[in-house]
Amino acid sequence: MTSEELRRSEYAYNKRKLLLIFLVIVAITAGIIWLGFHPPGDKDPRVAWFFVVPGAAFFGILVD
């Protein structure tokens, strides 16, 4: 085995499934951010931000 063969790696993955997962995570992130700027009228907005900030950070990191 040559050194070129050892350095080269190929991975089998389904691009359609990866795109679907990516789009779902982007949609969740967008929903969390939207909820932060438009909290329910009858609820305390600070409670919504308590879930929005960590959720947006977590899913934002996953998307990146």
C-alpha positions in Angstrom: 0.0 0.0 0.0 1.4 3.4 -0.9 1.3 6.4 1.2 -1.2 8.1 -1.2 -3.7 5.2 -0.7 -3.4 5.6 3.1 -4.1 9.3 3.1 -7.1 9.1 0.8 -10.5 8.3 2.4 -13.9 8.1 0.9 -17.1 8.1 2.8 -20.5 6.9 1.6 -23.3 9.3 2.6 -26.7 10.1 1.2 -26.7 13.8 0.2 -30.5 13.9 0.2 -30.7 12.8 3.8 -28.0 15.3 4.8 -29.9 18.1 3.1 -33.1 17.1 4.8 -31.4 17.1 8.2 -29.8 20.5 7.5 -33.1 22.0 6.4 -34.9 20.7 9.5 -32.3 22.2 11.8 -32.4 25.5 9.9 -36.2 25.6 10.3 -36.0 24.8 14.0 -33.4 27.6 14.5 -35.5 30.1 12.5 -38.6 29.1 14.6 -36.7 29.6 17.9 -35.5 33.0 16.8 -39.0 34.0 15.6 -40.4 32.9 18.9 -37.9 35.2 20.7 -39.0 38.2 18.7 -42.7 37.4 18.7 -43.5 35.7 22.1 -47.0 34.7 22.9 -49.0 37.7 24.1 -50.3 36.2 27.3 -47.0 34.8 28.5 -44.0 36.5 30.0 -41.4 37.3 27.3 -38.5 36.6 29.6 -39.5 32.9 29.8 -39.5 32.7 26.0 -36.0 34.2 25.9 -34.9 31.6 28.5 -35.5 28.9 25.9 -34.7 30.9 22.8 -31.1 31.9 23.5 -29.8 28.4 24.4 -31.9 26.8 21.7 -30.8 29.2 19.0 -27.2 28.8 20.1 -27.3 25.0 20.1 -29.1 24.6 16.8 -27.0 27.4 15.2 -23.9 25.5 16.1 -25.3 22.4 14.6 -26.1 24.1 11.4 -22.6 25.6 11.1 
